[in-house]
Structure formats: C-alpha cells, structure tokens
C-alpha cells in the first residue's frame, strides 16, 4: 500500500504489492525491499538500502546512504502499553513519540532492534542481532544484547564526498 508517500527520483521498490508505506518520505535513488513497512512521518534519505522485512516507525529519520539489513526493527515508545491505567484502549493522546536518528552512511545489520531516542552516528556500524539501547558514536561498531561499543574510531574522518558534492 502506498498512501500519501513522497519519493525522490529513482526510488526502487522491488515488490510494491508487498510493501506498506504511508505518509512518509523516501529520498532519491533509495531501494526498498519486500515486506518493509515505513510509517507516517518517517524519513528515509537519498541512496539508502532498506532490506526486506524491516520496520521503520513514526519518528525515525534515516539520513543519506544508510544500509539496513533484513528485519531491522525500530521502536518509538519508551513505555508501550495497549491500554491506559484505567483499562481503556490507548489513543494517540496517551503516549509520547520518541524520535530516533540514523546518521549518514551508517550500517545496521540484520535483525537489529533500535530502541527509541537513540542516535546512530555517521559511518557507525551496528552488528546483526544487536539491541541498541544507547547512542552509537560516529564511526563506532556496536554489537550484542544490549549493544556495546567494541570499536571506536578516534581517528574518524568524514566519508568521501556525497554525489552532489563531487561536482
């Protein structure tokens, strides 16, 4: 389902009948795999690869040139509940959206879970199956449950220039 989605030029959705996108933005030349859901207000940058079975919820911003492996899951509620304290079904007014950001050229391995409110830094890498509960600095490698930094790049340099900066 594609409902009120804005897309840049060259976006490829490999199997559109198996993708659920609504009220989101997908930047130019990004690629979206099968069984992906991108919810309202989510932003995908340019030249990203979102592999199959990934879930990107409201409040998530993915900057340019980011890779998401298969089955990456984002969350946006620190205290999720189905009902309020008095037992009535929750509405949008009963919870607080917590935003998450994935910076330029970060890579997130298959089946990683990203908890709300974290920032994954520029050129950072999150290992497959990791559960990210805290920020991952620029250039760092984070793995495990909960994710821990196993390599920090104290000599981190910016990645090569983006396409539009090369001209």
C-alpha positions as CSV (number, residue, x, y, z in Angstrom):
1,X,0.0,0.0,0.0
2,X,1.4,3.4,-1.0
3,X,-0.6,6.2,0.7
4,X,0.5,9.8,0.6
5,X,4.1,8.9,0.1
6,X,6.6,11.4,-1.3
7,X,9.5,9.9,-3.2
8,X,12.6,11.4,-4.9
9,X,13.6,10.4,-8.4
10,X,14.9,6.9,-9.0
11,X,13.4,5.2,-5.9
12,X,13.1,1.4,-6.5
13,X,10.5,-0.6,-4.6
14,X,11.3,-4.1,-5.7
15,X,7.9,-5.6,-4.9
16,X,5.4,-2.8,-4.3
17,X,2.5,-5.1,-3.6
18,X,4.5,-6.5,-0.6
19,X,5.4,-3.1,0.9
20,X,3.4,-0.9,3.3
21,X,4.3,2.8,3.0
22,X,2.2,5.7,4.2
23,X,2.6,9.4,5.0
24,X,6.4,9.0,4.7
25,X,9.3,10.4,2.6
26,X,11.8,8.4,0.7
27,X,14.8,10.2,-0.8
28,X,16.1,9.8,-4.4
29,X,17.7,6.6,-5.6
30,X,16.8,4.7,-2.4
31,X,15.9,1.0,-2.7
32,X,13.2,-0.7,-0.6
33,X,12.9,-4.5,-0.3
34,X,9.8,-6.7,0.1
35,X,7.8,-6.8,3.3
36,X,9.0,-3.4,4.5
37,X,6.8,-1.1,6.5
38,X,7.5,2.6,6.7
39,X,5.0,4.6,8.8
40,X,3.8,8.1,8.8
41,X,6.3,10.8,9.4
42,X,9.3,8.6,8.9
43,X,12.0,10.0,6.6
44,X,14.4,7.9,4.5
45,X,17.3,9.8,2.9
46,X,18.8,9.5,-0.5
47,X,20.7,6.4,-1.8
48,X,19.6,4.2,1.1
49,X,19.1,0.5,1.0
50,X,16.3,-0.8,3.2
51,X,16.4,-4.6,3.1
52,X,13.3,-6.9,3.3
53,X,11.2,-7.4,6.4
54,X,12.4,-4.1,8.1
55,X,10.0,-1.9,10.1
56,X,10.6,1.9,10.3
57,X,8.1,3.6,12.6
58,X,6.9,7.1,13.0
59,X,9.6,9.4,14.5
60,X,12.5,7.7,12.7
61,X,14.8,9.7,10.5
62,X,17.3,7.9,8.3
63,X,19.8,10.1,6.7
64,X,21.6,9.6,3.3
65,X,23.4,6.5,2.2
66,X,22.3,4.3,5.1
67,X,22.2,0.5,4.9
68,X,19.6,-1.5,6.8
69,X,19.9,-5.3,6.7
70,X,17.0,-7.7,6.7
71,X,14.5,-7.5,9.5
72,X,15.8,-4.3,11.2
73,X,13.2,-3.1,13.7
74,X,12.8,0.5,15.1
75,X,10.6,1.4,18.1
76,X,9.3,4.8,19.1
77,X,7.6,4.4,22.5
78,X,9.7,4.1,25.7
79,X,6.7,2.7,27.8
80,X,4.5,0.8,25.3
81,X,1.1,-0.2,26.6
82,X,-2.1,-1.4,24.9
83,X,-4.4,0.3,27.5
84,X,-4.3,3.2,29.9
85,X,-4.1,2.8,33.7
86,X,-7.9,2.6,33.9
87,X,-8.0,-0.1,31.3
88,X,-9.3,1.9,28.3
89,X,-7.7,1.4,24.9
90,X,-4.8,3.9,24.4
91,X,-5.2,6.6,21.7
92,X,-2.5,8.8,20.2
93,X,-3.0,11.2,23.1
94,X,-2.0,8.5,25.6
95,X,1.7,8.1,24.6
96,X,4.7,10.1,23.7
97,X,6.6,9.7,20.4
98,X,10.3,9.3,21.0
99,X,12.4,10.2,17.9
100,X,15.4,8.2,16.6
101,X,18.1,9.3,14.1
102,X,20.4,7.2,11.9
103,X,23.2,9.4,10.5
104,X,24.8,9.4,7.1
105,X,26.4,6.2,5.9
106,X,25.6,4.2,9.0
107,X,25.0,0.4,8.5
108,X,22.7,-1.7,10.7
109,X,22.9,-5.5,10.5
110,X,20.1,-7.9,10.0
111,X,17.6,-8.4,12.9
112,X,18.9,-5.5,14.9
113,X,16.4,-3.7,17.1
114,X,16.8,0.0,17.7
115,X,15.1,1.4,20.8
116,X,13.6,4.8,20.8
117,X,15.6,8.0,21.4
118,X,19.0,6.9,20.2
119,X,21.2,8.3,17.5
120,X,23.4,6.0,15.4
121,X,26.3,8.1,14.3
122,X,27.8,8.9,10.9
123,X,29.6,5.8,9.5
124,X,28.7,3.7,12.5
125,X,28.0,0.0,12.3
126,X,25.6,-2.0,14.3
127,X,26.1,-5.8,14.3
128,X,23.4,-8.3,13.3
129,X,21.0,-9.1,16.1
130,X,22.1,-6.2,18.3
131,X,19.7,-4.4,20.6
132,X,20.7,-0.7,20.6
133,X,19.7,1.0,23.8
134,X,22.1,4.0,23.7
135,X,23.7,6.3,21.2
136,X,26.4,4.8,18.9
137,X,29.1,7.4,18.2
138,X,30.3,8.3,14.7
139,X,32.5,5.6,13.3
140,X,31.9,3.1,16.1
141,X,31.0,-0.5,15.9
142,X,28.3,-1.8,18.3
143,X,27.3,-5.4,18.8
144,X,25.4,-7.6,21.3
145,X,22.4,-7.5,23.6
146,X,22.4,-4.9,24.8
147,X,24.7,-3.4,22.2
148,X,28.2,-2.4,23.4
149,X,30.8,-0.4,21.6
150,X,33.6,-2.8,20.5
151,X,35.4,-0.4,18.3
152,X,35.5,3.4,18.4
153,X,37.3,5.3,15.7
154,X,39.2,8.0,17.5
155,X,40.6,9.0,14.1
156,X,37.2,9.2,12.5
157,X,37.3,11.1,9.2
158,X,34.3,12.1,7.2
159,X,33.3,9.7,4.4
160,X,34.1,10.5,0.8
161,X,32.1,13.3,-0.6
162,X,28.4,12.6,-1.4
163,X,27.4,12.5,-5.0
164,X,26.1,16.1,-5.2
165,X,29.2,17.4,-3.5
166,X,31.6,15.9,-6.1
167,X,30.6,18.2,-9.0
